[in-house]
């Protein structure tokens, strides 16, 4: 003869509260085997086994709809568990980002703007963050020549990582916040637009300046504190420009360098590097600013 258990007996045997068993019964995931003459629910051994499965699935975080699909054999436990693993992974990533955000907030100066950007990072999906960058790049390069030498910059400026790392560092979170602040700044957008339009225009007659020579000579002069307007500074400039440099084109060369030298634009690339895990590249703009000052001082 099959032994039937009341809700109270089943609760004591399983450790599941009676009110929970009653709720699951009402929801149809744990139907009673029959009712006593006093209309009390009773459960057999199969119900006990079913209760163990329901409890396990619920402890794993599955909703009652998914539990019901498994019990009705419309989905396998493996399929439901695999889908749930993906959901858990997403939750873990979100929590890690939130942890990094809290670390950033705890260690830095608070502002309403920073708080709003952090909220965006926690809320926006990777696709939405990419869309924010794409809209900035599209507006910046609209109407420029796609075949111009500098056109590839537009593609490179879209290089957001598909996802932040599973365990983003505080530096990476800070980089995203700063990047979002940059692309939302009208002055920055106008400056990048100026560079994009200039890069799309026909080449000027300004003499070319070798970036390697700038890094070597201007970088050293800058580190040594050499005044670009001094005699020593002008001797350093001569080593950069070379003997064939047309002195009459100094202003044009300075203007060209100034058009494409901007610390905030360079910072954009540095921030992308942090987010993508690229090897850090030393800042080159200060050396070019030194050369610009030396050209204009002559």
Helices and strands as residue ranges (DSSP letters): E 5-6, H 7-14, H 18-26, E 34-35, E 41-43, H 45-59, H 64-71, H 77-107, H 112-123, H 126-141, G 149-151, H 152-156, H 170-183, H 186-200, H 211-213, I 214-218, H 219-224, H 231-241, G 247-249, H 250-259, H 263-276, H 285-297
